[in-house]
Amino acid sequence: MNKKYKTITTKYAQKSLNDWLNNKIFTHMLTIKLPLWAITPDLQNANNVLYKIVKHFEKSLVGRAWHKHPVHFVGFAELGKHKVWHWHLLLWAQEYTDEQLNTAVKKTIKSMKLTTKRLCLSPITHTPDYLNGYCTKEIIVDNYGHINQERFVCSDVLFFT
């Protein structure tokens, strides 16, 4: 497959994903970086650590019945320029205040003994096109037309499969 076709296909896949995301109402973005003790080039192992961090966050926010009333999200894994896995989770958290969400982040940092640079929560202030484009920038299509779906994670897949 020539490079021009691959580029067009990747741009089309990113646009389609962005169009789907534009129909969602996200309230916050949670950026999660792997703790230093968990840095790995293996995405599956990194996702296992992500699971633990998000589980702590949800338990801190929702309480013991977090799995019955989860905070839904769509997330994207990125390697970034330092080649260390991190995720951008777009949260549907309309029923929670900024204070409740920030408290859950602080509790997660404390209970998991993370540094404050490992979790960053921010309310969404950017336009959906900018935000979704930022989150999907590392989604690509390979020479066979397959999207790198292992970089895409949502709450339903992370916790309920």
C-alpha positions, 0 to 999 in steps of 0.5 A: 500500500502506498503512503498516500493511501495510508495517510488518507485512511488514517485521517478518515479513521480519525475523522470518523472517530472524532465525529462519533466523539462529538456526539458525546457530552464529556465533562472532564478529562483525566490524564493518567501517566504510569507510575515509575515502578510500572513503566513498561513498553508492553501496552497490555501490562500498562493497561493492567496498571490503568485498570488498578488506577481507575478502579481506585479512582472510581471507588474513591468517587462513587464508593463501595458500589462503584461497579453498579454506578460507574463513571463512564469514559472513553480513553486513548493510550498514547506513547508520546515523545518520551515513549512512556504510556499515558492515557487521556480519559474523557469522562461523563461525570455530570452528577459529580462536582469538581470538588468531588472529582478532585477529592477522588483524584487526591485519594487515589494518589494517596492510596496508590502512593503516586506522585501528583504528576501521575493524575491530572483532572481538568474540566473540559473547556476546549471545543469538541473538535480540538479536544477529540483531535488531541485525544485521537492523534495517535490513532492510525491505520496499518497497511491492511486497513486495521485501526490500532484499536488496542489504544482505544479503551472505554469503561465498559471494556476495561471493567465489564469484559 
